[in-house]
């Protein structure tokens, strides 16, 4: 079983979308998927909305702090922002690490449609990258 851990600042948008896609697109017999943050900001309703548009329900996911045991046991840690990369615990030797430097859609400004467009762009990048993990 390959353990993948998606990390971002508040575990509210990027890592939640990555966890949702990971659970949907990767074989559950081969991959265990979790996400966490260096802080917890709650599940962002816009992330829920744009994931729902692509047929993925993330409403059951929770905003969690990094679980040190899972972190140490992970096969692959993917940081989704510089803040998570810089502030997460030292990645144990033997654990693969990828850094996907994604802008935080929660920081987007403009009309609601412009903000949702930013969330969709981030969602689509995450989906594309998750598909390369198979």
N, CA, C and O of each residue as an XYZ file, in Angstrom:
536
protein
N       0.855     -1.188      0.000
C       0.000      0.000      0.000
C       0.892      1.240      0.000
O       1.711      1.420      0.901
N       0.734      2.084     -1.002
C       1.470      3.337     -1.087
C       0.701      4.432     -0.353
O      -0.466      4.686     -0.649
N       1.356      5.069      0.593
C       0.724      6.136      1.360
C       1.151      7.479      0.793
O       2.340      7.790      0.725
N       0.153      8.280      0.383
C       0.411      9.612     -0.136
C      -0.185     10.632      0.821
O      -1.319     10.485      1.278
N       0.596     11.669      1.118
C       0.160     12.718      2.032
C       0.256     14.060      1.308
O       1.344     14.487      0.922
N      -0.885     14.719      1.129
C      -0.943     16.034      0.509
C      -0.964     17.096      1.601
O      -1.806     17.053      2.497
N      -0.033     18.055      1.527
C       0.073     19.070      2.563
C      -0.011     20.471      1.974
O       0.613     20.767      0.956
N      -0.788     21.327      2.624
C      -0.798     22.754      2.291
C      -0.965     23.534      3.594
O      -0.955     22.956      4.680
N      -1.115     24.824      3.474
C      -1.121     25.666      4.673
C      -2.259     25.316      5.624
O      -2.017     24.902      6.758
N      -3.503     25.482      5.167
C      -4.643     25.345      6.064
C      -5.502     24.121      5.857
O      -6.530     23.973      6.517
N      -5.100     23.223      4.940
C      -5.874     22.020      4.644
C      -7.339     22.366      4.401
O      -8.244     21.726      4.937
N      -7.554     23.402      3.575
C      -8.921     23.826      3.293
C      -9.269     23.776      1.809
O     -10.439     23.599      1.470
N      -8.296     23.927      0.914
C      -8.582     23.986     -0.533
C      -7.725     22.994     -1.315
O      -8.184     21.912     -1.682
N      -6.470     23.381     -1.564
C      -5.596     22.607     -2.455
C      -5.424     21.169     -2.011
O      -5.641     20.247     -2.797
N      -5.040     20.967     -0.773
C      -4.817     19.595     -0.306
C      -6.117     18.812     -0.230
O      -6.126     17.597     -0.431
N      -7.222     19.503      0.061
C      -8.526     18.828      0.080
C      -8.916     18.362     -1.321
O      -9.422     17.253     -1.492
N      -8.679     19.213     -2.326
C      -8.978     18.818     -3.703
C      -8.082     17.655     -4.116
O      -8.541     16.717     -4.768
N      -6.808     17.713     -3.739
C      -5.880     16.631     -4.071
C      -6.302     15.324     -3.409
O      -6.243     14.263     -4.030
N      -6.724     15.398     -2.161
C      -7.193     14.184     -1.480
C      -8.417     13.621     -2.195
O      -8.518     12.412     -2.408
N      -9.342     14.498     -2.564
C     -10.540     14.039     -3.267
C     -10.215     13.350     -4.573
O     -10.742     12.274     -4.857
N      -9.346     13.959     -5.378
C      -8.947     13.327     -6.635
C      -8.144     12.062     -6.407
O      -8.313     11.076     -7.124
N      -7.267     12.087     -5.409
C      -6.493     10.892     -5.115
C      -7.373      9.709     -4.780
O      -7.137      8.592     -5.241
N      -8.383      9.961     -3.980
C      -9.305      8.884     -3.599
C     -10.143      8.402     -4.782
O     -10.502      7.227     -4.857
N     -10.450      9.307     -5.696
C     -11.297      8.972     -6.843
C     -10.502      8.336     -7.988
O     -10.973      7.393     -8.622
N      -9.314      8.846     -8.247
C      -8.584      8.450     -9.452
C      -7.522      7.376     -9.234
O      -7.121      6.703    -10.184
N      -7.069      7.211     -8.008
C      -6.043      6.202     -7.732
C      -6.668      4.958     -7.124
O      -7.625      5.047     -6.354
N      -6.134      3.818     -7.465
C      -6.663      2.527     -7.014
C      -6.581      2.425     -5.489
O      -5.487      2.459     -4.926
N      -7.734      2.301     -4.815
C      -7.728      2.243     -3.342
C      -7.047      0.989     -2.791
O      -6.706      0.944     -1.609
N      -6.846     -0.031     -3.633
C      -6.113     -1.217     -3.192
C      -4.606     -0.985     -3.216
O      -3.842     -1.748     -2.625
N      -4.184      0.080     -3.906
C      -2.756      0.365     -4.017
C      -2.328      1.643     -3.294
O      -1.156      1.812     -2.958
N      -3.300      2.550     -3.056
C      -2.953      3.842     -2.491
C      -3.832      4.198     -1.305
O      -5.050      4.026     -1.346
N      -3.204      4.696     -0.249
C      -3.912      5.303      0.868
C      -3.629      6.803      0.776
O      -2.473      7.223      0.713
N      -4.687      7.596      0.769
C      -4.572      9.029      0.526
C      -5.054      9.800      1.750
O      -6.117      9.516      2.302
N      -4.254     10.779      2.162
C      -4.669     11.692      3.230
C      -4.165     13.096      2.901
O      -3.280     13.283      2.066
N      -4.753     14.067      3.579
C      -4.281     15.442      3.446
C      -4.251     16.082      4.824
O      -4.923     15.643      5.756
N      -3.446     17.140      4.920
C      -3.339     17.861      6.195
C      -2.736     19.234      5.935
O      -2.318     19.558      4.823
N      -2.709     20.022      6.991
C      -2.121     21.354      6.900
C      -1.234     21.642      8.079
O      -1.245     20.931      9.083
N      -0.465     22.701      7.939
C       0.336     23.141      9.075
C      -0.545     23.925     10.048
O      -0.159     24.196     11.186
N      -1.744     24.284      9.565
C      -2.818     24.889     10.361
C      -4.116     24.245      9.872
O      -4.108     23.519      8.878
N      -5.218     24.500     10.555
C      -6.517     24.042     10.059
C      -7.416     25.247      9.843
O      -7.637     26.043     10.756
N      -7.929     25.373      8.632
C      -8.799     26.505      8.293
C     -10.218     26.064      7.959
O     -11.039     26.888      7.556
N     -10.518     24.785      8.120
C     -11.843     24.284      7.757
C     -11.934     24.039      6.256
O     -11.120     24.548      5.485
N     -12.903     23.278      5.858
C     -13.108     22.939      4.455
C     -13.727     24.134      3.736
O     -14.800     24.600      4.121
N     -13.062     24.632      2.699
C     -13.525     25.815      1.983
C     -14.737     25.460      1.115
O     -14.651     24.540      0.302
N     -15.864     26.168      1.268
C     -17.067     25.845      0.503
C     -16.882     25.990     -1.013
O     -17.545     25.297     -1.784
N     -16.003     26.869     -1.437
C     -15.753     26.988     -2.881
C     -15.011     25.763     -3.410
O     -15.247     25.337     -4.540
N     -14.121     25.197     -2.606
C     -13.444     23.955     -3.004
C     -14.469     22.839     -3.137
O     -14.421     22.048     -4.080
N     -15.390     22.781     -2.197
C     -16.463     21.779     -2.259
C     -17.264     21.962     -3.546
O     -17.556     20.990     -4.244
N     -17.615     23.199     -3.856
C     -18.435     23.501     -5.030
C     -17.753     23.092     -6.334
O     -18.370     22.437     -7.174
N     -16.475     23.474     -6.513
C     -15.820     23.165     -7.791
C     -15.507     21.676     -7.923
O     -15.470     21.151     -9.036
N     -15.284     20.998     -6.817
C     -15.086     19.548     -6.884
C     -16.401     18.860     -7.239
O     -16.416     17.902     -8.013
N     -17.495     19.347     -6.677
C     -18.811     18.800     -7.001
C     -19.111     18.948     -8.490
O     -19.731     18.072     -9.092
N     -18.671     20.054     -9.081
C     -18.856     20.268    -10.515
C     -18.184     19.167    -11.339
O     -18.621     18.867    -12.450
N     -17.133     18.571    -10.800
C     -16.426     17.491    -11.483
C     -16.812     16.121    -10.934
O     -16.124     15.130    -11.177
N     -17.914     16.075    -10.194
C     -18.459     14.798     -9.736
C     -17.788     14.205     -8.518
O     -17.918     13.006     -8.270
N     -17.075     15.010     -7.751
C     -16.392     14.485     -6.567
C     -16.900     15.200     -5.322
O     -16.871     16.426     -5.225
N     -17.363     14.398     -4.381
C     -17.911     14.917     -3.120
C     -16.814     14.882     -2.057
O     -16.363     13.809     -1.655
N     -16.392     16.057     -1.609
C     -15.379     16.111     -0.543
C     -15.974     16.587      0.777
O     -15.236     16.916      1.706
N     -17.300     16.628      0.868
C     -17.933     17.155      2.085
C     -17.631     16.325      3.327
O     -17.739     16.833      4.443
N     -17.258     15.071      3.160
C     -16.950     14.224      4.314
C     -15.522     14.352      4.801
O     -15.167     13.782      5.833
N     -14.702     15.087      4.077
C     -13.306     15.275      4.470
C     -13.224     16.341      5.557
O     -14.095     17.204      5.663
N     -12.173     16.271      6.359
C     -12.008     17.222      7.447
C     -10.672     17.948      7.323
O      -9.724     17.428      6.734
N     -10.609     19.141      7.875
C      -9.387     19.935      7.883
C      -8.559     19.499      9.091
O      -8.951     19.710     10.239
N      -7.406     18.884      8.809
C      -6.606     18.269      9.866
C      -5.186     18.819      9.906
O      -4.634     19.241      8.890
N      -4.616     18.803     11.090
C      -3.194     19.099     11.244
C      -2.389     17.875     10.823
O      -2.908     16.760     10.784
N      -1.126     18.095     10.512
C      -0.244     16.993     10.119
C      -0.201     15.941     11.227
O       0.047     16.249     12.393
N      -0.448     14.695     10.830
C      -0.345     13.553     11.725
C       1.096     13.039     11.595
O       1.475     12.497     10.557
N       1.880     13.210     12.637
C       3.309     12.880     12.569
C       3.541     11.407     12.250
O       4.496     11.076     11.547
N       2.691     10.523     12.750
C       2.866      9.096     12.465
C       2.653      8.802     10.980
O       3.463      8.115     10.358
N       1.563      9.322     10.414
C       1.310      9.100      8.986
C       2.406      9.769      8.153
O       2.862      9.206      7.157
N       2.821     10.952      8.556
C       3.888     11.687      7.880
C       5.154     10.827      7.803
O       5.779     10.725      6.747
N       5.519     10.219      8.917
C       6.729      9.395      8.973
C       6.593      8.096      8.196
O       7.595      7.537      7.751
N       5.365      7.604      8.025
C       5.120      6.343      7.324
C       4.826      6.533      5.841
O       4.778      5.555      5.096
N       4.626      7.777      5.397
C       4.229      8.038      4.014
C       5.313      7.581      3.037
O       6.507      7.607      3.334
N       4.847      7.163      1.866
C       5.766      6.828      0.787
C       6.054      8.059     -0.060
O       7.137      8.201     -0.628
N       5.057      8.955     -0.136
C       5.189     10.163     -0.929
C       4.493     11.314     -0.214
O       3.318     11.221      0.140
N       5.228     12.394     -0.006
C       4.657     13.613      0.557
C       4.667     14.651     -0.552
O       5.696     14.908     -1.178
N       3.500     15.242     -0.783
C       3.384     16.274     -1.802
C       2.973     17.564     -1.123
O       1.875     17.671     -0.577
N       3.863     18.544     -1.161
C       3.538     19.870     -0.642
C       2.966     20.684     -1.791
O       3.483     20.659     -2.908
N       1.895     21.402     -1.500
C       1.158     22.117     -2.539
C       1.386     23.622     -2.501
O       0.800     24.356     -3.297
N       2.221     24.082     -1.598
C       2.538     25.508     -1.523
C       3.857     25.675     -0.791
O       4.291     24.794     -0.049
N       4.485     26.819     -1.011
C       5.762     27.096     -0.368
C       5.680     27.125      1.141
O       6.615     26.713      1.827
N       4.565     27.610      1.662
C       4.385     27.683      3.109
C       4.450     26.288      3.722
O       5.123     26.084      4.732
N       3.756     25.333      3.118
C       3.779     23.962      3.636
C       5.170     23.356      3.491
O       5.659     22.677      4.394
N       5.803     23.607      2.344
C       7.150     23.067      2.122
C       8.125     23.611      3.162
O       8.955     22.873      3.693
N       8.017     24.901      3.446
C       8.970     25.539      4.347
C       8.704     25.245      5.819
O       9.634     25.236      6.625
N       7.455     25.006      6.173
C       7.101     24.854      7.590
C       6.774     23.427      8.020
O       6.614     23.173      9.214
N       6.672     22.491      7.079
C       6.349     21.127      7.491
C       7.568     20.510      8.162
O       8.692     20.967      7.959
N       7.346     19.485      8.951
C       8.487     18.830      9.601
C       9.478     18.329      8.546
O       9.124     18.189      7.375
N      10.690     18.067      8.954
C      11.697     17.538      8.042
C      11.208     16.210      7.486
O      10.791     15.321      8.228
N      11.266     16.098      6.188
C      10.788     14.878      5.537
C      11.789     13.759      5.826
O      12.988     13.900      5.587
N      11.269     12.646      6.345
C      12.162     11.547      6.721
C      12.939     11.009      5.514
O      12.438     11.017      4.390
N      14.155     10.545      5.758
C      14.926      9.954      4.668
C      14.182      8.719      4.175
O      13.581      7.982      4.957
N      14.233      8.512      2.883
C      13.537      7.378      2.283
C      12.121      7.693      1.854
O      11.483      6.883      1.181
N      11.615      8.866      2.237
C      10.270      9.278      1.842
C      10.403     10.211      0.638
O      11.113     11.216      0.691
N       9.716      9.866     -0.439
C       9.758     10.699     -1.637
C       8.996     11.998     -1.381
O       8.013     12.020     -0.641
N       9.461     13.068     -2.000
C       8.805     14.367     -1.839
C       8.685     15.049     -3.188
O       9.647     15.119     -3.954
N       7.480     15.555     -3.470
C       7.243     16.391     -4.636
C       6.686     17.710     -4.140
O       5.948     17.762     -3.156
N       7.049     18.766     -4.832
C       6.513     20.079     -4.480
C       5.745     20.630     -5.676
O       6.314     20.843     -6.746
N       4.458     20.857     -5.484
C       3.608     21.458     -6.509
C       3.285     22.858     -6.008
O       2.406     23.017     -5.162
N       3.960     23.851     -6.500
C       3.804     25.214     -6.000
C       2.557     25.850     -6.604
O       2.630     26.523     -7.633
N       1.418     25.635     -5.961
C       0.133     26.127     -6.464
C      -0.312     27.361     -5.684
O      -0.212     27.409     -4.458
N      -0.796     28.341     -6.409
C      -1.334     29.529     -5.749
C      -2.562     29.141     -4.930
O      -3.287     28.208     -5.276
N      -2.779     29.863     -3.857
C      -3.915     29.583     -2.982
C      -5.169     30.227     -3.566
O      -5.274     31.453     -3.590
N      -6.122     29.421     -4.039
C      -7.333     30.008     -4.610
C      -8.159     30.774     -3.576
O      -8.955     31.640     -3.941
N      -7.979     30.466     -2.303
C      -8.711     31.181     -1.255
C      -8.286     32.646     -1.167
O      -8.982     33.467     -0.570
N      -7.140     32.967     -1.767
C      -6.670     34.354     -1.767
C      -7.142     35.130     -2.992
O      -6.848     36.318     -3.125
N      -7.871     34.465     -3.885
C      -8.345     35.126     -5.110
C      -9.320     36.248     -4.771
O     -10.062     36.176     -3.792
N      -9.299     37.272     -5.594
C     -10.209     38.398     -5.420
C     -10.982     38.617     -6.712
O     -10.632     38.078     -7.762
N     -12.033     39.413     -6.616
C     -12.857     39.716     -7.778
C     -14.288     39.311     -7.523
O     -14.720     39.155     -6.381
N     -15.016     39.143     -8.615
C     -16.401     38.696     -8.489
C     -16.419     37.234     -8.067
O     -15.400     36.547     -8.128
N     -17.573     36.773     -7.645
C     -17.693     35.368     -7.255
C     -17.295     34.462     -8.415
O     -16.614     33.457     -8.208
N     -17.707     34.803     -9.620
C     -17.371     33.975    -10.787
C     -15.859     33.985    -11.045
O     -15.292     32.956    -11.414
N     -15.207     35.125    -10.855
C     -13.749     35.193    -11.038
C     -13.026     34.355     -9.981
O     -12.040     33.680    -10.276
N     -13.522     34.407     -8.772
C     -12.921     33.605     -7.699
C     -13.116     32.117     -7.981
O     -12.184     31.328     -7.833
N     -14.319     31.737     -8.385
C     -14.573     30.330     -8.713
C     -13.719     29.879     -9.894
O     -13.281     28.730     -9.942
N     -13.485     30.767    -10.833
C     -12.624     30.438    -11.964
C     -11.208     30.093    -11.488
O     -10.581     29.170    -12.008
N     -10.715     30.835    -10.505
C      -9.400     30.554     -9.934
C      -9.395     29.189     -9.251
O      -8.443     28.422     -9.394
N     -10.460     28.890     -8.511
C     -10.580     27.571     -7.880
C     -10.590     26.469     -8.940
O      -9.957     25.428     -8.763
N     -11.307     26.696    -10.036
C     -11.366     25.690    -11.101
C     -10.008     25.466    -11.749
O      -9.641     24.333    -12.058
N      -9.268     26.539    -11.952
C      -7.925     26.411    -12.530
C      -7.031     25.563    -11.625
O      -6.327     24.671    -12.099
N      -7.061     25.842    -10.337
C      -6.268     25.069     -9.380
C      -6.735     23.622     -9.366
O      -5.915     22.703     -9.374
N      -8.043     23.416     -9.344
C      -8.614     22.064     -9.366
C      -8.104     21.285    -10.569
O      -7.691     20.133    -10.440
N      -8.132     21.913    -11.735
C      -7.743     21.221    -12.969
C      -6.257     20.873    -12.990
O      -5.876     19.817    -13.497
N      -5.423     21.744    -12.449
C      -3.988     21.449    -12.347
C      -3.773     20.248    -11.429
O      -3.004     19.341    -11.747
N      -4.456     20.253    -10.294
C      -4.329     19.145     -9.339
C      -4.781     17.841     -9.984
O      -4.098     16.825     -9.861
N      -5.904     17.855    -10.658
C      -6.418     16.639    -11.295
C      -5.401     16.081    -12.287
O      -5.135     14.879    -12.309
N      -4.843     16.958    -13.096
C      -3.862     16.541    -14.094
C      -2.643     15.893    -13.427
O      -2.135     14.873    -13.893
N      -2.194     16.494    -12.348
C      -1.006     15.948    -11.662
C      -1.301     14.647    -10.938
O      -0.448     13.762    -10.887
N      -2.489     14.519    -10.382
C      -2.861     13.267     -9.714
C      -2.864     12.122    -10.731
O      -2.444     11.008    -10.418
N      -3.332     12.396    -11.931
C      -3.384     11.353    -12.948
C      -2.009     10.844    -13.330
O      -1.894      9.731    -13.843
N      -0.958     11.625    -13.097
C       0.395     11.167    -13.405
C       0.937     10.244    -12.314
O       1.970      9.606    -12.515
N       0.267     10.158    -11.172
C       0.737      9.336    -10.058
C       0.372      7.863    -10.203
O       0.881      7.029     -9.455
N      -0.485      7.534    -11.136
C      -0.984      6.155    -11.258
C       0.110      5.140    -11.430
O      -0.168      3.946    -11.545
